[in-house]
Amino acid sequence: MTRELKTAMIMAAGYGTRMGDLTAEIPKPLLPLNENRIIEVLLLKLAASGITKAVINLHYKPEVVRQLLCRDYGLEIIFSEEPELLGSGGHC
């Protein structure tokens, strides 16, 4: 029996400027939320709801995000780097 692929997109490219000094060294998705980081909570909840793949777009400090998301969250993770920020919705 094969698993049906269900994909989610996590928008994680922004600078998090409204977070002030909290995001000076670390991207907003990696800020702590209880025992996990914000993005880890999202990944774990996605996996628990049946999502099998998460695409995470990156721009601000992408290497830090890639490095810290190295554990198994129960789904496939694909990183999509945005070399130039296109703004909300990619300038729809």
PyMOL Python script that loads the backbone (N, CA, C, O; Angstrom):
from pymol import cmd

cmd.read_pdbstr("""\
ATOM      1  N   MET A   1       0.842  -1.183   0.000  1.00  0.00           N
ATOM      2  CA  MET A   1       0.000   0.000   0.000  1.00  0.00           C
ATOM      3  C   MET A   1       0.886   1.244   0.000  1.00  0.00           C
ATOM      4  O   MET A   1       1.787   1.352   0.831  1.00  0.00           O
ATOM      5  N   THR A   2       0.651   2.167  -0.898  1.00  0.00           N
ATOM      6  CA  THR A   2       1.438   3.391  -0.963  1.00  0.00           C
ATOM      7  C   THR A   2       0.712   4.525  -0.248  1.00  0.00           C
ATOM      8  O   THR A   2      -0.516   4.609  -0.259  1.00  0.00           O
ATOM      9  N   ARG A   3       1.495   5.379   0.363  1.00  0.00           N
ATOM     10  CA  ARG A   3       0.935   6.553   1.025  1.00  0.00           C
ATOM     11  C   ARG A   3       0.620   7.626   0.011  1.00  0.00           C
ATOM     12  O   ARG A   3       1.422   7.913  -0.877  1.00  0.00           O
ATOM     13  N   GLU A   4      -0.553   8.220   0.146  1.00  0.00           N
ATOM     14  CA  GLU A   4      -0.902   9.350  -0.703  1.00  0.00           C
ATOM     15  C   GLU A   4      -0.072  10.546  -0.274  1.00  0.00           C
ATOM     16  O   GLU A   4      -0.017  10.872   0.912  1.00  0.00           O
ATOM     17  N   LEU A   5       0.577  11.204  -1.231  1.00  0.00           N
ATOM     18  CA  LEU A   5       1.400  12.365  -0.896  1.00  0.00           C
ATOM     19  C   LEU A   5       0.526  13.588  -0.684  1.00  0.00           C
ATOM     20  O   LEU A   5      -0.288  13.947  -1.535  1.00  0.00           O
ATOM     21  N   LYS A   6       0.706  14.215   0.453  1.00  0.00           N
ATOM     22  CA  LYS A   6       0.015  15.464   0.772  1.00  0.00           C
ATOM     23  C   LYS A   6       1.094  16.463   1.141  1.00  0.00           C
ATOM     24  O   LYS A   6       1.886  16.233   2.055  1.00  0.00           O
ATOM     25  N   THR A   7       1.118  17.572   0.422  1.00  0.00           N
ATOM     26  CA  THR A   7       2.196  18.540   0.564  1.00  0.00           C
ATOM     27  C   THR A   7       1.692  19.847   1.172  1.00  0.00           C
ATOM     28  O   THR A   7       0.599  20.314   0.852  1.00  0.00           O
ATOM     29  N   ALA A   8       2.503  20.428   2.048  1.00  0.00           N
ATOM     30  CA  ALA A   8       2.235  21.739   2.633  1.00  0.00           C
ATOM     31  C   ALA A   8       3.405  22.663   2.319  1.00  0.00           C
ATOM     32  O   ALA A   8       4.540  22.216   2.156  1.00  0.00           O
ATOM     33  N   MET A   9       3.114  23.950   2.239  1.00  0.00           N
ATOM     34  CA  MET A   9       4.145  24.963   2.007  1.00  0.00           C
ATOM     35  C   MET A   9       4.261  25.818   3.263  1.00  0.00           C
ATOM     36  O   MET A   9       3.265  26.332   3.771  1.00  0.00           O
ATOM     37  N   ILE A  10       5.487  25.963   3.757  1.00  0.00           N
ATOM     38  CA  ILE A  10       5.743  26.820   4.922  1.00  0.00           C
ATOM     39  C   ILE A  10       6.519  28.036   4.440  1.00  0.00           C
ATOM     40  O   ILE A  10       7.623  27.917   3.908  1.00  0.00           O
ATOM     41  N   MET A  11       5.929  29.198   4.633  1.00  0.00           N
ATOM     42  CA  MET A  11       6.563  30.445   4.217  1.00  0.00           C
ATOM     43  C   MET A  11       7.513  30.892   5.336  1.00  0.00           C
ATOM     44  O   MET A  11       7.060  31.316   6.400  1.00  0.00           O
ATOM     45  N   ALA A  12       8.807  30.801   5.102  1.00  0.00           N
ATOM     46  CA  ALA A  12       9.791  31.086   6.149  1.00  0.00           C
ATOM     47  C   ALA A  12      10.942  31.951   5.643  1.00  0.00           C
ATOM     48  O   ALA A  12      12.057  31.857   6.155  1.00  0.00           O
ATOM     49  N   ALA A  13      10.684  32.786   4.649  1.00  0.00           N
ATOM     50  CA  ALA A  13      11.764  33.538   4.010  1.00  0.00           C
ATOM     51  C   ALA A  13      12.011  34.920   4.601  1.00  0.00           C
ATOM     52  O   ALA A  13      13.089  35.482   4.409  1.00  0.00           O
ATOM     53  N   GLY A  14      11.042  35.479   5.312  1.00  0.00           N
ATOM     54  CA  GLY A  14      11.139  36.867   5.751  1.00  0.00           C
ATOM     55  C   GLY A  14      12.198  37.125   6.811  1.00  0.00           C
ATOM     56  O   GLY A  14      12.746  36.203   7.414  1.00  0.00           O
ATOM     57  N   TYR A  15      12.468  38.400   7.016  1.00  0.00           N
ATOM     58  CA  TYR A  15      13.480  38.828   7.973  1.00  0.00           C
ATOM     59  C   TYR A  15      12.971  38.849   9.413  1.00  0.00           C
ATOM     60  O   TYR A  15      13.781  38.828  10.340  1.00  0.00           O
ATOM     61  N   GLY A  16      11.675  38.890   9.625  1.00  0.00           N
ATOM     62  CA  GLY A  16      11.130  38.950  10.973  1.00  0.00           C
ATOM     63  C   GLY A  16      11.428  40.263  11.665  1.00  0.00           C
ATOM     64  O   GLY A  16      11.663  40.290  12.873  1.00  0.00           O
ATOM     65  N   THR A  17      11.421  41.353  10.916  1.00  0.00           N
ATOM     66  CA  THR A  17      11.809  42.657  11.470  1.00  0.00           C
ATOM     67  C   THR A  17      10.900  43.117  12.603  1.00  0.00           C
ATOM     68  O   THR A  17      11.356  43.830  13.497  1.00  0.00           O
ATOM     69  N   ARG A  18       9.640  42.733  12.589  1.00  0.00           N
ATOM     70  CA  ARG A  18       8.736  43.137  13.677  1.00  0.00           C
ATOM     71  C   ARG A  18       9.080  42.458  14.995  1.00  0.00           C
ATOM     72  O   ARG A  18       8.569  42.843  16.046  1.00  0.00           O
ATOM     73  N   MET A  19       9.944  41.449  14.942  1.00  0.00           N
ATOM     74  CA  MET A  19      10.374  40.768  16.165  1.00  0.00           C
ATOM     75  C   MET A  19      11.554  41.489  16.819  1.00  0.00           C
ATOM     76  O   MET A  19      12.028  41.079  17.879  1.00  0.00           O
ATOM     77  N   GLY A  20      12.024  42.559  16.186  1.00  0.00           N
ATOM     78  CA  GLY A  20      13.115  43.362  16.758  1.00  0.00           C
ATOM     79  C   GLY A  20      14.417  42.583  16.885  1.00  0.00           C
ATOM     80  O   GLY A  20      14.815  41.861  15.970  1.00  0.00           O
ATOM     81  N   ASP A  21      15.069  42.735  18.019  1.00  0.00           N
ATOM     82  CA  ASP A  21      16.380  42.119  18.258  1.00  0.00           C
ATOM     83  C   ASP A  21      16.328  40.592  18.299  1.00  0.00           C
ATOM     84  O   ASP A  21      17.356  39.935  18.129  1.00  0.00           O
ATOM     85  N   LEU A  22      15.150  40.025  18.522  1.00  0.00           N
ATOM     86  CA  LEU A  22      15.041  38.563  18.598  1.00  0.00           C
ATOM     87  C   LEU A  22      15.512  37.883  17.321  1.00  0.00           C
ATOM     88  O   LEU A  22      16.018  36.762  17.364  1.00  0.00           O
ATOM     89  N   THR A  23      15.348  38.559  16.174  1.00  0.00           N
ATOM     90  CA  THR A  23      15.721  37.938  14.899  1.00  0.00           C
ATOM     91  C   THR A  23      17.003  38.519  14.300  1.00  0.00           C
ATOM     92  O   THR A  23      17.278  38.329  13.116  1.00  0.00           O
ATOM     93  N   ALA A  24      17.769  39.210  15.102  1.00  0.00           N
ATOM     94  CA  ALA A  24      19.036  39.763  14.602  1.00  0.00           C
ATOM     95  C   ALA A  24      20.017  38.656  14.236  1.00  0.00           C
ATOM     96  O   ALA A  24      20.771  38.788  13.271  1.00  0.00           O
ATOM     97  N   GLU A  25      20.012  37.567  14.997  1.00  0.00           N
ATOM     98  CA  GLU A  25      20.961  36.478  14.770  1.00  0.00           C
ATOM     99  C   GLU A  25      20.303  35.187  14.300  1.00  0.00           C
ATOM    100  O   GLU A  25      20.976  34.310  13.758  1.00  0.00           O
ATOM    101  N   ILE A  26      19.012  35.065  14.499  1.00  0.00           N
ATOM    102  CA  ILE A  26      18.330  33.807  14.188  1.00  0.00           C
ATOM    103  C   ILE A  26      17.035  34.107  13.434  1.00  0.00           C
ATOM    104  O   ILE A  26      16.307  35.026  13.811  1.00  0.00           O
ATOM    105  N   PRO A  27      16.735  33.354  12.384  1.00  0.00           N
ATOM    106  CA  PRO A  27      15.502  33.568  11.634  1.00  0.00           C
ATOM    107  C   PRO A  27      14.262  33.311  12.507  1.00  0.00           C
ATOM    108  O   PRO A  27      14.273  32.454  13.391  1.00  0.00           O
ATOM    109  N   LYS A  28      13.210  34.064  12.238  1.00  0.00           N
ATOM    110  CA  LYS A  28      11.977  33.965  13.028  1.00  0.00           C
ATOM    111  C   LYS A  28      11.455  32.539  13.171  1.00  0.00           C
ATOM    112  O   LYS A  28      11.018  32.189  14.267  1.00  0.00           O
ATOM    113  N   PRO A  29      11.470  31.686  12.136  1.00  0.00           N
ATOM    114  CA  PRO A  29      10.955  30.324  12.308  1.00  0.00           C
ATOM    115  C   PRO A  29      11.730  29.488  13.322  1.00  0.00           C
ATOM    116  O   PRO A  29      11.231  28.466  13.794  1.00  0.00           O
ATOM    117  N   LEU A  30      12.941  29.913  13.658  1.00  0.00           N
ATOM    118  CA  LEU A  30      13.762  29.150  14.604  1.00  0.00           C
ATOM    119  C   LEU A  30      13.681  29.679  16.035  1.00  0.00           C
ATOM    120  O   LEU A  30      14.358  29.165  16.925  1.00  0.00           O
ATOM    121  N   LEU A  31      12.861  30.695  16.257  1.00  0.00           N
ATOM    122  CA  LEU A  31      12.689  31.183  17.623  1.00  0.00           C
ATOM    123  C   LEU A  31      12.037  30.096  18.469  1.00  0.00           C
ATOM    124  O   LEU A  31      11.219  29.326  17.966  1.00  0.00           O
ATOM    125  N   PRO A  32      12.393  30.027  19.751  1.00  0.00           N
ATOM    126  CA  PRO A  32      11.848  28.965  20.606  1.00  0.00           C
ATOM    127  C   PRO A  32      10.367  29.160  20.921  1.00  0.00           C
ATOM    128  O   PRO A  32       9.885  30.280  21.089  1.00  0.00           O
ATOM    129  N   LEU A  33       9.675  28.045  20.994  1.00  0.00           N
ATOM    130  CA  LEU A  33       8.276  28.003  21.420  1.00  0.00           C
ATOM    131  C   LEU A  33       8.142  26.770  22.302  1.00  0.00           C
ATOM    132  O   LEU A  33       8.030  25.648  21.808  1.00  0.00           O
ATOM    133  N   ASN A  34       8.154  26.989  23.604  1.00  0.00           N
ATOM    134  CA  ASN A  34       8.203  25.905  24.588  1.00  0.00           C
ATOM    135  C   ASN A  34       9.467  25.080  24.365  1.00  0.00           C
ATOM    136  O   ASN A  34      10.558  25.651  24.346  1.00  0.00           O
ATOM    137  N   GLU A  35       9.367  23.766  24.195  1.00  0.00           N
ATOM    138  CA  GLU A  35      10.571  22.932  24.062  1.00  0.00           C
ATOM    139  C   GLU A  35      11.060  22.801  22.623  1.00  0.00           C
ATOM    140  O   GLU A  35      12.113  22.210  22.382  1.00  0.00           O
ATOM    141  N   ASN A  36      10.314  23.344  21.667  1.00  0.00           N
ATOM    142  CA  ASN A  36      10.706  23.275  20.255  1.00  0.00           C
ATOM    143  C   ASN A  36      10.886  24.680  19.689  1.00  0.00           C
ATOM    144  O   ASN A  36      10.732  25.679  20.392  1.00  0.00           O
ATOM    145  N   ARG A  37      11.208  24.729  18.426  1.00  0.00           N
ATOM    146  CA  ARG A  37      11.268  25.994  17.698  1.00  0.00           C
ATOM    147  C   ARG A  37       9.942  26.141  16.942  1.00  0.00           C
ATOM    148  O   ARG A  37       9.256  25.150  16.692  1.00  0.00           O
ATOM    149  N   ILE A  38       9.584  27.371  16.582  1.00  0.00           N
ATOM    150  CA  ILE A  38       8.299  27.622  15.923  1.00  0.00           C
ATOM    151  C   ILE A  38       8.100  26.701  14.721  1.00  0.00           C
ATOM    152  O   ILE A  38       7.043  26.084  14.589  1.00  0.00           O
ATOM    153  N   ILE A  39       9.087  26.601  13.856  1.00  0.00           N
ATOM    154  CA  ILE A  39       8.933  25.789  12.649  1.00  0.00           C
ATOM    155  C   ILE A  39       8.839  24.300  12.978  1.00  0.00           C
ATOM    156  O   ILE A  39       8.185  23.546  12.258  1.00  0.00           O
ATOM    157  N   GLU A  40       9.485  23.876  14.055  1.00  0.00           N
ATOM    158  CA  GLU A  40       9.386  22.470  14.462  1.00  0.00           C
ATOM    159  C   GLU A  40       7.961  22.133  14.898  1.00  0.00           C
ATOM    160  O   GLU A  40       7.455  21.051  14.601  1.00  0.00           O
ATOM    161  N   VAL A  41       7.324  23.056  15.597  1.00  0.00           N
ATOM    162  CA  VAL A  41       5.933  22.845  16.002  1.00  0.00           C
ATOM    163  C   VAL A  41       5.065  22.662  14.758  1.00  0.00           C
ATOM    164  O   VAL A  41       4.216  21.773  14.710  1.00  0.00           O
ATOM    165  N   LEU A  42       5.287  23.519  13.744  1.00  0.00           N
ATOM    166  CA  LEU A  42       4.529  23.401  12.495  1.00  0.00           C
ATOM    167  C   LEU A  42       4.764  22.052  11.826  1.00  0.00           C
ATOM    168  O   LEU A  42       3.814  21.388  11.411  1.00  0.00           O
ATOM    169  N   LEU A  43       6.027  21.646  11.720  1.00  0.00           N
ATOM    170  CA  LEU A  43       6.358  20.380  11.063  1.00  0.00           C
ATOM    171  C   LEU A  43       5.741  19.192  11.789  1.00  0.00           C
ATOM    172  O   LEU A  43       5.198  18.289  11.152  1.00  0.00           O
ATOM    173  N   LEU A  44       5.819  19.186  13.107  1.00  0.00           N
ATOM    174  CA  LEU A  44       5.246  18.084  13.879  1.00  0.00           C
ATOM    175  C   LEU A  44       3.722  18.039  13.745  1.00  0.00           C
ATOM    176  O   LEU A  44       3.142  16.958  13.648  1.00  0.00           O
ATOM    177  N   LYS A  45       3.080  19.192  13.739  1.00  0.00           N
ATOM    178  CA  LYS A  45       1.623  19.239  13.589  1.00  0.00           C
ATOM    179  C   LYS A  45       1.203  18.829  12.175  1.00  0.00           C
ATOM    180  O   LYS A  45       0.186  18.158  11.998  1.00  0.00           O
ATOM    181  N   LEU A  46       1.976  19.227  11.181  1.00  0.00           N
ATOM    182  CA  LEU A  46       1.683  18.811   9.806  1.00  0.00           C
ATOM    183  C   LEU A  46       1.769  17.294   9.676  1.00  0.00           C
ATOM    184  O   LEU A  46       0.880  16.664   9.103  1.00  0.00           O
ATOM    185  N   ALA A  47       2.835  16.711  10.205  1.00  0.00           N
ATOM    186  CA  ALA A  47       3.011  15.257  10.137  1.00  0.00           C
ATOM    187  C   ALA A  47       1.879  14.544  10.871  1.00  0.00           C
ATOM    188  O   ALA A  47       1.368  13.533  10.389  1.00  0.00           O
ATOM    189  N   ALA A  48       1.487  15.060  12.023  1.00  0.00           N
ATOM    190  CA  ALA A  48       0.415  14.439  12.814  1.00  0.00           C
ATOM    191  C   ALA A  48      -0.933  14.520  12.097  1.00  0.00           C
ATOM    192  O   ALA A  48      -1.825  13.710  12.352  1.00  0.00           O
ATOM    193  N   SER A  49      -1.078  15.499  11.201  1.00  0.00           N
ATOM    194  CA  SER A  49      -2.346  15.649  10.487  1.00  0.00           C
ATOM    195  C   SER A  49      -2.368  14.917   9.136  1.00  0.00           C
ATOM    196  O   SER A  49      -3.330  15.033   8.378  1.00  0.00           O
ATOM    197  N   GLY A  50      -1.306  14.170   8.848  1.00  0.00           N
ATOM    198  CA  GLY A  50      -1.286  13.375   7.626  1.00  0.00           C
ATOM    199  C   GLY A  50      -0.511  13.965   6.463  1.00  0.00           C
ATOM    200  O   GLY A  50      -0.460  13.362   5.391  1.00  0.00           O
ATOM    201  N   ILE A  51       0.089  15.122   6.647  1.00  0.00           N
ATOM    202  CA  ILE A  51       0.927  15.711   5.598  1.00  0.00           C
ATOM    203  C   ILE A  51       2.187  14.859   5.473  1.00  0.00           C
ATOM    204  O   ILE A  51       2.779  14.466   6.479  1.00  0.00           O
ATOM    205  N   THR A  52       2.595  14.576   4.235  1.00  0.00           N
ATOM    206  CA  THR A  52       3.759  13.721   4.010  1.00  0.00           C
ATOM    207  C   THR A  52       4.990  14.482   3.515  1.00  0.00           C
ATOM    208  O   THR A  52       6.108  13.970   3.570  1.00  0.00           O
ATOM    209  N   LYS A  53       4.772  15.715   3.029  1.00  0.00           N
ATOM    210  CA  LYS A  53       5.899  16.498   2.504  1.00  0.00           C
ATOM    211  C   LYS A  53       5.680  17.965   2.847  1.00  0.00           C
ATOM    212  O   LYS A  53       4.568  18.478   2.724  1.00  0.00           O
ATOM    213  N   ALA A  54       6.746  18.641   3.278  1.00  0.00           N
ATOM    214  CA  ALA A  54       6.699  20.076   3.548  1.00  0.00           C
ATOM    215  C   ALA A  54       7.758  20.771   2.710  1.00  0.00           C
ATOM    216  O   ALA A  54       8.929  20.392   2.726  1.00  0.00           O
ATOM    217  N   VAL A  55       7.335  21.785   1.984  1.00  0.00           N
ATOM    218  CA  VAL A  55       8.253  22.622   1.227  1.00  0.00           C
ATOM    219  C   VAL A  55       8.408  23.906   2.035  1.00  0.00           C
ATOM    220  O   VAL A  55       7.423  24.573   2.352  1.00  0.00           O
ATOM    221  N   ILE A  56       9.648  24.244   2.363  1.00  0.00           N
ATOM    222  CA  ILE A  56       9.923  25.431   3.175  1.00  0.00           C
ATOM    223  C   ILE A  56      10.700  26.424   2.323  1.00  0.00           C
ATOM    224  O   ILE A  56      11.806  26.133   1.866  1.00  0.00           O
ATOM    225  N   ASN A  57      10.102  27.621   2.110  1.00  0.00           N
ATOM    226  CA  ASN A  57      10.861  28.616   1.365  1.00  0.00           C
ATOM    227  C   ASN A  57      11.751  29.393   2.322  1.00  0.00           C
ATOM    228  O   ASN A  57      11.348  29.716   3.440  1.00  0.00           O
ATOM    229  N   LEU A  58      12.953  29.688   1.877  1.00  0.00           N
ATOM    230  CA  LEU A  58      13.978  30.314   2.715  1.00  0.00           C
ATOM    231  C   LEU A  58      14.580  31.518   2.014  1.00  0.00           C
ATOM    232  O   LEU A  58      14.653  31.573   0.786  1.00  0.00           O
ATOM    233  N   HIS A  59      15.011  32.486   2.822  1.00  0.00           N
ATOM    234  CA  HIS A  59      15.791  33.607   2.303  1.00  0.00           C
ATOM    235  C   HIS A  59      16.764  34.104   3.376  1.00  0.00           C
ATOM    236  O   HIS A  59      17.977  34.100   3.166  1.00  0.00           O
ATOM    237  N   TYR A  60      16.227  34.534   4.530  1.00  0.00           N
ATOM    238  CA  TYR A  60      17.061  35.089   5.600  1.00  0.00           C
ATOM    239  C   TYR A  60      17.765  33.960   6.351  1.00  0.00           C
ATOM    240  O   TYR A  60      17.121  33.128   6.989  1.00  0.00           O
ATOM    241  N   LYS A  61      19.081  33.944   6.268  1.00  0.00           N
ATOM    242  CA  LYS A  61      19.925  32.948   6.940  1.00  0.00           C
ATOM    243  C   LYS A  61      19.477  31.512   6.631  1.00  0.00           C
ATOM    244  O   LYS A  61      19.231  30.736   7.554  1.00  0.00           O
ATOM    245  N   PRO A  62      19.369  31.155   5.361  1.00  0.00           N
ATOM    246  CA  PRO A  62      18.879  29.818   4.998  1.00  0.00           C
ATOM    247  C   PRO A  62      19.751  28.683   5.521  1.00  0.00           C
ATOM    248  O   PRO A  62      19.250  27.602   5.832  1.00  0.00           O
ATOM    249  N   GLU A  63      21.058  28.928   5.617  1.00  0.00           N
ATOM    250  CA  GLU A  63      21.963  27.875   6.089  1.00  0.00           C
ATOM    251  C   GLU A  63      21.683  27.517   7.550  1.00  0.00           C
ATOM    252  O   GLU A  63      21.844  26.363   7.948  1.00  0.00           O
ATOM    253  N   VAL A  64      21.271  28.491   8.339  1.00  0.00           N
ATOM    254  CA  VAL A  64      20.961  28.242   9.745  1.00  0.00           C
ATOM    255  C   VAL A  64      19.709  27.365   9.855  1.00  0.00           C
ATOM    256  O   VAL A  64      19.658  26.435  10.661  1.00  0.00           O
ATOM    257  N   VAL A  65      18.711  27.672   9.040  1.00  0.00           N
ATOM    258  CA  VAL A  65      17.473  26.880   9.052  1.00  0.00           C
ATOM    259  C   VAL A  65      17.767  25.447   8.625  1.00  0.00           C
ATOM    260  O   VAL A  65      17.344  24.499   9.285  1.00  0.00           O
ATOM    261  N   ARG A  66      18.488  25.293   7.527  1.00  0.00           N
ATOM    262  CA  ARG A  66      18.833  23.941   7.036  1.00  0.00           C
ATOM    263  C   ARG A  66      19.585  23.136   8.101  1.00  0.00           C
ATOM    264  O   ARG A  66      19.294  21.962   8.327  1.00  0.00           O
ATOM    265  N   GLN A  67      20.542  23.779   8.740  1.00  0.00           N
ATOM    266  CA  GLN A  67      21.379  23.099   9.734  1.00  0.00           C
ATOM    267  C   GLN A  67      20.568  22.653  10.949  1.00  0.00           C
ATOM    268  O   GLN A  67      20.798  21.566  11.480  1.00  0.00           O
ATOM    269  N   LEU A  68      19.628  23.477  11.391  1.00  0.00           N
ATOM    270  CA  LEU A  68      18.896  23.160  12.613  1.00  0.00           C
ATOM    271  C   LEU A  68      17.685  22.252  12.386  1.00  0.00           C
ATOM    272  O   LEU A  68      17.098  21.758  13.349  1.00  0.00           O
ATOM    273  N   LEU A  69      17.310  22.031  11.146  1.00  0.00           N
ATOM    274  CA  LEU A  69      16.185  21.134  10.866  1.00  0.00           C
ATOM    275  C   LEU A  69      16.698  19.798  10.343  1.00  0.00           C
ATOM    276  O   LEU A  69      16.308  19.353   9.264  1.00  0.00           O
ATOM    277  N   CYS A  70      17.555  19.179  11.100  1.00  0.00           N
ATOM    278  CA  CYS A  70      18.196  17.948  10.642  1.00  0.00           C
ATOM    279  C   CYS A  70      17.605  16.686  11.261  1.00  0.00           C
ATOM    280  O   CYS A  70      18.045  15.587  10.922  1.00  0.00           O
ATOM    281  N   ARG A  71      16.625  16.800  12.154  1.00  0.00           N
ATOM    282  CA  ARG A  71      16.037  15.600  12.758  1.00  0.00           C
ATOM    283  C   ARG A  71      14.847  15.107  11.930  1.00  0.00           C
ATOM    284  O   ARG A  71      14.408  15.786  11.002  1.00  0.00           O
ATOM    285  N   ASP A  72      14.343  13.955  12.259  1.00  0.00           N
ATOM    286  CA  ASP A  72      13.209  13.373  11.549  1.00  0.00           C
ATOM    287  C   ASP A  72      11.909  13.903  12.151  1.00  0.00           C
ATOM    288  O   ASP A  72      11.637  13.700  13.334  1.00  0.00           O
ATOM    289  N   TYR A  73      11.120  14.575  11.337  1.00  0.00           N
ATOM    290  CA  TYR A  73       9.846  15.127  11.794  1.00  0.00           C
ATOM    291  C   TYR A  73       8.660  14.299  11.309  1.00  0.00           C
ATOM    292  O   TYR A  73       7.508  14.658  11.550  1.00  0.00           O
ATOM    293  N   GLY A  74       8.942  13.196  10.630  1.00  0.00           N
ATOM    294  CA  GLY A  74       7.871  12.333  10.150  1.00  0.00           C
ATOM    295  C   GLY A  74       7.336  12.718   8.794  1.00  0.00           C
ATOM    296  O   GLY A  74       6.285  12.235   8.371  1.00  0.00           O
ATOM    297  N   LEU A  75       8.058  13.587   8.110  1.00  0.00           N
ATOM    298  CA  LEU A  75       7.676  13.948   6.748  1.00  0.00           C
ATOM    299  C   LEU A  75       8.907  14.352   5.956  1.00  0.00           C
ATOM    300  O   LEU A  75       9.948  14.672   6.530  1.00  0.00           O
ATOM    301  N   GLU A  76       8.785  14.336   4.653  1.00  0.00           N
ATOM    302  CA  GLU A  76       9.882  14.757   3.783  1.00  0.00           C
ATOM    303  C   GLU A  76       9.938  16.282   3.787  1.00  0.00           C
ATOM    304  O   GLU A  76       8.906  16.946   3.688  1.00  0.00           O
ATOM    305  N   ILE A  77      11.139  16.831   3.901  1.00  0.00           N
ATOM    306  CA  ILE A  77      11.306  18.285   3.884  1.00  0.00           C
ATOM    307  C   ILE A  77      12.101  18.680   2.651  1.00  0.00           C
ATOM    308  O   ILE A  77      13.167  18.130   2.375  1.00  0.00           O
ATOM    309  N   ILE A  78      11.565  19.637   1.921  1.00  0.00           N
ATOM    310  CA  ILE A  78      12.243  20.181   0.752  1.00  0.00           C
ATOM    311  C   ILE A  78      12.432  21.675   0.982  1.00  0.00           C
ATOM    312  O   ILE A  78      11.485  22.375   1.339  1.00  0.00           O
ATOM    313  N   PHE A  79      13.645  22.162   0.781  1.00  0.00           N
ATOM    314  CA  PHE A  79      13.931  23.578   0.940  1.00  0.00           C
ATOM    315  C   PHE A  79      13.909  24.259  -0.420  1.00  0.00           C
ATOM    316  O   PHE A  79      14.465  23.742  -1.389  1.00  0.00           O
ATOM    317  N   SER A  80      13.270  25.412  -0.488  1.00  0.00           N
ATOM    318  CA  SER A  80      13.206  26.201  -1.711  1.00  0.00           C
ATOM    319  C   SER A  80      13.719  27.592  -1.386  1.00  0.00           C
ATOM    320  O   SER A  80      13.033  28.389  -0.746  1.00  0.00           O
ATOM    321  N   GLU A  81      14.930  27.870  -1.833  1.00  0.00           N
ATOM    322  CA  GLU A  81      15.548  29.144  -1.489  1.00  0.00           C
ATOM    323  C   GLU A  81      15.087  30.249  -2.429  1.00  0.00           C
ATOM    324  O   GLU A  81      15.061  30.081  -3.648  1.00  0.00           O
ATOM    325  N   GLU A  82      14.725  31.382  -1.837  1.00  0.00           N
ATOM    326  CA  GLU A  82      14.277  32.562  -2.573  1.00  0.00           C
ATOM    327  C   GLU A  82      15.444  33.554  -2.570  1.00  0.00           C
ATOM    328  O   GLU A  82      15.624  34.280  -1.592  1.00  0.00           O
ATOM    329  N   PRO A  83      16.240  33.600  -3.646  1.00  0.00           N
ATOM    330  CA  PRO A  83      17.445  34.451  -3.653  1.00  0.00           C
ATOM    331  C   PRO A  83      17.127  35.935  -3.441  1.00  0.00           C
ATOM    332  O   PRO A  83      17.879  36.643  -2.770  1.00  0.00           O
ATOM    333  N   GLU A  84      16.020  36.398  -4.010  1.00  0.00           N
ATOM    334  CA  GLU A  84      15.570  37.782  -3.834  1.00  0.00           C
ATOM    335  C   GLU A  84      14.151  37.724  -3.309  1.00  0.00           C
ATOM    336  O   GLU A  84      13.286  37.078  -3.899  1.00  0.00           O
ATOM    337  N   LEU A  85      13.913  38.407  -2.189  1.00  0.00           N
ATOM    338  CA  LEU A  85      12.568  38.383  -1.613  1.00  0.00           C
ATOM    339  C   LEU A  85      11.567  38.999  -2.590  1.00  0.00           C
ATOM    340  O   LEU A  85      11.771  40.095  -3.110  1.00  0.00           O
ATOM    341  N   LEU A  86      10.494  38.270  -2.819  1.00  0.00           N
ATOM    342  CA  LEU A  86       9.464  38.735  -3.742  1.00  0.00           C
ATOM    343  C   LEU A  86       8.291  39.364  -3.015  1.00  0.00           C
ATOM    344  O   LEU A  86       7.363  39.860  -3.654  1.00  0.00           O
ATOM    345  N   GLY A  87       8.316  39.351  -1.701  1.00  0.00           N
ATOM    346  CA  GLY A  87       7.229  39.931  -0.917  1.00  0.00           C
ATOM    347  C   GLY A  87       6.120  38.940  -0.686  1.00  0.00           C
ATOM    348  O   GLY A  87       6.209  37.787  -1.109  1.00  0.00           O
ATOM    349  N   SER A  88       5.076  39.380  -0.017  1.00  0.00           N
ATOM    350  CA  SER A  88       3.941  38.507   0.289  1.00  0.00           C
ATOM    351  C   SER A  88       3.331  37.946  -0.982  1.00  0.00           C
ATOM    352  O   SER A  88       2.914  38.691  -1.869  1.00  0.00           O
ATOM    353  N   GLY A  89       3.287  36.635  -1.058  1.00  0.00           N
ATOM    354  CA  GLY A  89       2.693  35.985  -2.225  1.00  0.00           C
ATOM    355  C   GLY A  89       3.485  36.173  -3.506  1.00  0.00           C
ATOM    356  O   GLY A  89       2.945  35.947  -4.589  1.00  0.00           O
ATOM    357  N   GLY A  90       4.730  36.573  -3.425  1.00  0.00           N
ATOM    358  CA  GLY A  90       5.549  36.738  -4.619  1.00  0.00           C
ATOM    359  C   GLY A  90       5.042  37.822  -5.550  1.00  0.00           C
ATOM    360  O   GLY A  90       5.103  37.669  -6.770  1.00  0.00           O
ATOM    361  N   HIS A  91       4.547  38.904  -4.999  1.00  0.00           N
ATOM    362  CA  HIS A  91       4.005  40.025  -5.782  1.00  0.00           C
ATOM    363  C   HIS A  91       2.837  39.592  -6.651  1.00  0.00           C
ATOM    364  O   HIS A  91       2.825  39.861  -7.852  1.00  0.00           O
ATOM    365  N   CYS A  92       1.874  38.937  -6.067  1.00  0.00           N
ATOM    366  CA  CYS A  92       0.689  38.473  -6.825  1.00  0.00           C
ATOM    367  C   CYS A  92      -0.008  39.605  -7.519  1.00  0.00           C
ATOM    368  O   CYS A  92      -1.015  39.389  -8.194  1.00  0.00           O
TER     369      CYS A  92
END
""", "prot")
cmd.dss("prot")
cmd.show_as("cartoon", "prot")
cmd.util.cbc("prot")
cmd.orient("prot")
